[in-house]
Amino acid sequence: MTYRHPDREQIRIEGVLSALGHPVRLSAVRVLDEGGEHNCGSVLRVLGITAKSTMTHHWRVLRDSGVIRQEPAGRENLLTLRRVDLDARYPGLLDAVLVGAATDGVTTG
């Protein structure tokens, strides 16, 4: 399976803000912001979600908005935060949202 990811110049602010506006997705982005690739299962464990199907919609929203990259790797999907692309399109936005989430007490698990 191959996923479609928008090119950097196709990322739109309204899509990014909408994707980050849901607490579960925002928590997932906070986990991914630790850097590197994460498999779906490891993110779900941190978030305390037991069913992969629960996150299918959320991964699609984050991927389609350009917030994450999702690549198949065997029976798993690897997730990375598209920080470089987001910072290039909207400098400081991701940092501001993540600091705001921490200030507001959005938890990652």
Secondary structure, 3 states (H helix, E strand, C coil): CCCCCCCHHHCCHHHHHHHHCCHHHHHHHHHHCCCCCEEHHHHHHHHCCCCHHHHHHHHHHHHHCCCEEEEEECCEEEEEECHHHHHHHCCCHHHHHHHHHHHHCCCCC
